[in-house]
Amino acid sequence: YYTQFISDDFTTALVQITTDFPKASTTYHKQQLITAIQKKINQHPALRTQYWSGNMFMQQAINQETKKDLVNLALGLIILITGIIGVMFRWYSLVVLASIVAALTATIGSLVVLDYPMTSVMLILPVLVLIIMTANTIHVIARHQHCIAKKTNSPSVLRYVWTRTWRPCFLTVLTTVIGFASFSWSDIQPLAQLGRASLLALWSAYGASMATLFGLLWLSPFSSDKKPVSTDWLFSRLHTWVMQHSRKIIIGSIATIAVCLATLPGLTTQTAMLDIFFPKHSQLYQDTHYIDHVLSGSSSIDILVQSPVEDTFRSIDTLEDLQAIRTQLLAHPLIRKVNTLLDPLQLLNTALHGPDRPLPETQSDLSQSLLFLEFSRGDSQNDVLSPYVDFTYTTTRLSCITHQLSSDEISDLIQWIQQTIITPPNTTMKTTGTAVVFHGVNESILRTQLIALGITMGMIFLILWYCFGLKLAVLGIIPNALPILVTAAVGIVLKIPMDIASVLIASISLGICVDDTIHVLDYYYESGDTLETMRVVGRAICITSLLFSIGFLAFTTTDLVLLQKF
């Protein structure tokens, strides 16, 4: 246990705590345990300098940061959106604020009904609702203002606005639900929960938002005297420029898509929890790397060797095979230490026979050593042997201690183990442990991304075709594919690996583009006039784009790297 539980200079010792929580346990219970442990350790003056790491501690740190960021971001975004809309739409901002609050309340209520925790991934759902419902609200208000400016009486305005906006608003929510519901098939539990929660939350938010919005528009005394600042001149010039260069725009868009597709083979992923969630200057990041530097490491890959025959690992021949496997594993530069059944045997035999005889040499010696170690085994089957071998000696574990590794390093190491290590006859081997779990997440992220985007793009195209015809559906799908591919290509060029945040960024980008596309196509399908479409819908699109750009910048103030990337 030298260099694993105590440092070379004997100034740092490791206390490793293994927990066994019931399935019904909550993050509150885990936080209570961590607090109790910290309180006990702080009672000893000699242990005042502490470095904390480990899976449960990381998870609790993520939960605490998520809760803090949820409150700060929600309040900040609502104030920001209300302020900008107040400038753009004057006292319509109160209507927007009430509509957004109703949507967010319905979203939180849906999570309570489903009994889903507010994880760092689930935090995206209220943000998504905020985006979609704000965009729909602004489009409705822009249409309402346009009608009010024509001196139309209020009841007929409201009826007209409803008949012309309910369908595009409904379709934006439908396409967003389809996109995020596709996460339900993900192997990553937080993403799967996000997909299932979006089914209820988005529709609930849509109903609450639209009911509040039109109810307040019906009650509020808006008149034609409160005219918006005209931006027709701007969109007239933009329309002229687009008409003059329409061919170049289409060719340029298709060329950009082709270039982005060519870069996709260079896509990489990142699933190391420490790098995904915590900045390098954070205390947890520093503590974990201190443990990696001073001790053997803070991560592990476990190798389970299994046999169908009882007492397989009580054999002296099998013991020699384990010793050979340990020697092979320690030859790899990323493996700092290997914990096996040999460790307790070596401690015992060194104490009894001296350093010249660290392991049993005969079957009789091995049987006696194991019998001695088994004396600590009680009814719970928990003793010094339990971390390494099961009760019937049919399964043994070799735990490879490593630093916090990148996704590529984990993948290469697992592949090396599977190709290099030869197990005893009539046994099988499989890899597990925290690093292997993250490697599985790595593969699942790519699979989730491809499935979600494939389903979403296909369904969006079918919906656009059904509502607006084949020609408009083909034209509408191009601006929806472009931002996702550009985002992926920029990440590849800048060597930014894809992680859970990247998956969500692509989905949010698609949601925003689909929202604007549907509103544009719906108005053009109704009027057949591109200039009028740009004048009426263009102002709302510009305002929503400005809001989302400023709103997403607020995520850079959070302490979680995942949200900063978002």
Buried (B, 14 or more C-beta within 10 A) or exposed (E): EEBBEBBEEEEBEBEEEEEEEEEEEEBEEBBEBBEEBEEEEEEEEEEEEEBBBBEBBBBBBBBEBBBEBBEEBBEBBBEBBBEBBBEBBBEBBBBBBBBBBBBBBBBBBBBEEEEBEBBBBBBBBBBBBBBBBBBBBBBBBBBBBBBBEEEBEBEEBBEBBBEBBBBBBBBBBBBBBBBBBBBBBBEBEBBBBBBBBBBBBBBBBBBBBBEBBBBBBEEEEBEBEBEBEEBBEBBEEBBEEBEEEEEEEEEEBEEBBEEBEEBEEEBBBBBBBBBBBBEEEBEBBBBBBBBBEBBBBBBBBBBBBBBEEEEBBBBBEBBEBBBEBBEBBEEBEBBBBBBBBBBBBBBBBBEEBEEEEBBBEEEEBBBBBBEEBEEEBEEEEEBBBBBBBBEEBBBBBBBBBBBBBBBEBBBBBBEBBEEEBEBBEEBEBEBBBBBBBBBBBBBBBBEBBEBBBEBBBEBBBEBBBEBBEEEBBEBBBBBBBBBBBBBBBEBBEEEBBBBBBBBBBBBBBBBBBBBBBBBBBBBBBEEEEBBBBBBBBBBBBBBBEEBBEBBBEBBEEBBBBBBBBB
